[in-house]
Amino acid sequence: MTHASDSPLDRSGASPDEAVETVEAYEDDGRTVLYDAENPLAWVEASTAVTLADLA
């Protein structure tokens, strides 16, 4: 069972640097889509989008 405060990286055992190495991106209608290159069929759906600048 996972706890609400667990991050996906905590559960996977990956360090942030290792996780970032597998992230790739493409443009779609002027938006950037980030995805895991090792598992490109694993999608996360969200009802709203945020800018990376808002999270930095």
C-alpha positions in Angstrom: 0.0 0.0 0.0 1.3 3.5 -0.8 0.9 6.6 1.3 -0.5 9.8 -0.2 2.8 11.6 0.5 4.8 8.9 -1.4 6.2 10.2 -4.6 6.4 7.9 -7.7 10.2 8.1 -7.4 10.1 6.9 -3.8 8.0 3.9 -4.8 10.2 3.1 -7.9 13.5 3.3 -6.0 14.8 5.6 -8.8 16.8 8.7 -8.0 15.5 11.9 -9.6 18.5 12.0 -11.9 17.9 8.4 -13.1 14.2 9.2 -13.7 14.9 12.4 -15.7 17.3 10.4 -18.0 14.4 8.5 -19.5 12.0 11.5 -20.0 11.5 12.6 -23.6 9.2 15.2 -25.1 7.4 16.2 -28.2 5.3 19.2 -29.3 1.5 18.8 -30.0 -0.5 21.9 -31.0 2.0 24.2 -29.4 2.1 22.2 -26.1 4.9 20.1 -24.9 4.2 16.5 -23.9 6.6 14.7 -21.6 6.7 11.0 -21.5 8.8 8.1 -20.2 10.9 6.8 -23.1 11.3 3.4 -21.4 7.5 3.0 -21.1 5.9 5.3 -23.7 2.5 3.6 -23.5 2.1 4.5 -19.8 0.0 7.7 -19.8 -1.1 10.0 -17.0 -4.3 11.9 -17.7 -5.1 15.2 -15.9 -8.1 17.4 -16.0 -5.9 20.6 -16.0 -2.4 21.4 -17.2 0.3 23.4 -15.5 3.4 25.1 -16.8 6.8 23.9 -15.8 7.6 27.5 -14.8 4.7 27.4 -12.3 6.2 24.4 -10.6 9.8 25.5 -10.5 
